[in-house]
Amino acid sequence: MRSSLVPLGPPVSQDRVITSFPKCYTPAACLQLREHFHGQVSIACQRRSTGTVGEGRTHVQDDGPKTVLESNTHVPRRLRLSKVVVVGDLYVGKTSLIRRFCRNVFDRNYKATIGVDFEIERFEVAGIPYSLQIWDTAGQEKFKCIASAYYRGAQVIITTFDLTDLQTLDHTRQWLEDALQENEPGTCFLFLVGTKKDLLSGVACEQAEVEAVRLANEMEAEYWCSQVTGKQAHV
Ligand SMILES: Nc1nc2c(ncn2[C@@H]2O[C@H](COP(=O)(O)OP(=O)(O)OP(=O)(O)O)[C@@H](O)[C@H]2O)c(=O)[nH]1
């Protein structure tokens, strides 16, 4: 079935088109992909998940109700969008992580984030356009109150620390607490990300990761590590 939503902007890059799903999230579970699903239910689901998308009309014809979502390019449509907030101490690599993910670049020169910044990354999930709005916050204490104004309404909180500096891991609990304070309990997916894995190896790395996994379990977050340098970038 053809997606009835009008994509905004240029086509989504191939690596952002998601057609395979983890167990339980099969394409068959997506209403918009079911050929014989009742049109009115499909349109209701599309509306529900987007708020305002789909200025559709329902035509009742002789052979039963048929729903047509018409693309009206003059009417701005709201994107399906999730807000991701990245927090953590200064210099741990938040900006580098986001820039590698969104632009596939890495810069060794440190330029402190002033306040906040954000990137929009577009995906296509089961034929439906979907975007992540990724907020990069400043780690410097003096910008904390500016950055924290942007924590509200997050669906995902990524708390970062530097694997080579375990003090930054100790501080993650506070960063997470601050971000959670601005959001309804139980509404955010939580991740703890250890950065700069390329700078650490052997026992030191194992020890840092054991500690991080333990803390992630306590925070009910999922632990990941990253290295965003060179061609071996890995998140
Ligand atoms: N070797 C290595 N260096 C990294 C990695 N990620 C970031 N860096 C370096 O670490 C420094 C700090 O990175 P940023 O991404 O600017 O740190 P930040 O957390 O955004 O800093 P603030 O904006 O001050 O909060 C930069 O010099 C980066 O080049 C990594 O995976 N490996």
The ligand as an SDF file (V2000), in Angstrom:
LIG
                    3D

 32 34  0  0  0  0  0  0  0  0999 V2000
   39.2980    9.9580   20.5650 N   0  0  0  0  0  0  0  0  0  0  0  0
   38.0400   10.3660   20.6380 C   0  0  0  0  0  0  0  0  0  0  0  0
   37.7980   11.6720   20.8630 N   0  0  0  0  0  0  0  0  0  0  0  0
   36.4920   12.0650   20.9280 C   0  0  0  0  0  0  0  0  0  0  0  0
   35.4180   11.1580   20.7540 C   0  0  0  0  0  0  0  0  0  0  0  0
   34.2770   11.8560   20.8920 N   0  0  0  0  0  0  0  0  0  0  0  0
   34.6250   13.1220   21.1190 C   0  0  0  0  0  0  0  0  0  0  0  0
   35.9610   13.2730   21.1350 N   0  0  0  0  0  0  0  0  0  0  0  0
   36.7190   14.5220   21.3750 C   0  0  0  0  0  0  0  0  0  0  0  0
   36.3920   15.0300   22.6650 O   0  0  0  0  0  0  0  0  0  0  0  0
   36.3610   16.4470   22.6710 C   0  0  0  0  0  0  0  0  0  0  0  0
   35.0300   16.9280   23.2240 C   0  0  0  0  0  0  0  0  0  0  0  0
   33.9920   16.5450   22.3430 O   0  0  0  0  0  0  0  0  0  0  0  0
   32.6000   17.3420   22.2180 P   0  0  0  0  0  0  0  0  0  0  0  0
   31.7340   16.4990   21.3830 O   0  0  0  0  0  0  0  0  0  0  0  0
   32.8260   18.7320   21.8000 O   0  0  0  0  0  0  0  0  0  0  0  0
   32.1410   17.3420   23.7520 O   0  0  0  0  0  0  0  0  0  0  0  0
   30.7790   17.8810   24.3930 P   0  0  0  0  0  0  0  0  0  0  0  0
   30.3490   16.8760   25.3870 O   0  0  0  0  0  0  0  0  0  0  0  0
   29.7960   18.2250   23.3180 O   0  0  0  0  0  0  0  0  0  0  0  0
   31.2690   19.1990   25.1250 O   0  0  0  0  0  0  0  0  0  0  0  0
   30.3660   20.4540   25.6240 P   0  0  0  0  0  0  0  0  0  0  0  0
   29.7700   21.0630   24.4070 O   0  0  0  0  0  0  0  0  0  0  0  0
   31.3360   21.3860   26.2770 O   0  0  0  0  0  0  0  0  0  0  0  0
   29.3540   19.9570   26.6010 O   0  0  0  0  0  0  0  0  0  0  0  0
   36.5980   16.8990   21.2280 C   0  0  0  0  0  0  0  0  0  0  0  0
   37.9560   17.2920   21.1010 O   0  0  0  0  0  0  0  0  0  0  0  0
   36.3310   15.6430   20.4050 C   0  0  0  0  0  0  0  0  0  0  0  0
   37.1140   15.6030   19.2450 O   0  0  0  0  0  0  0  0  0  0  0  0
   35.7170    9.7680   20.5240 C   0  0  0  0  0  0  0  0  0  0  0  0
   34.8500    8.8830   20.3560 O   0  0  0  0  0  0  0  0  0  0  0  0
   37.0410    9.4460   20.4640 N   0  0  0  0  0  0  0  0  0  0  0  0
  1  2  1  0
  2  3  2  0
  2 32  1  0
  3  4  1  0
  4  5  2  0
  4  8  1  0
  5  6  1  0
  5 30  1  0
  6  7  2  0
  7  8  1  0
  8  9  1  0
  9 10  1  0
  9 28  1  0
 10 11  1  0
 11 12  1  0
 11 26  1  0
 12 13  1  0
 13 14  1  0
 14 15  2  0
 14 16  1  0
 14 17  1  0
 17 18  1  0
 18 19  2  0
 18 20  1  0
 18 21  1  0
 21 22  1  0
 22 23  2  0
 22 24  1  0
 22 25  1  0
 26 27  1  0
 26 28  1  0
 28 29  1  0
 30 31  2  0
 30 32  1  0
M  END
$$$$
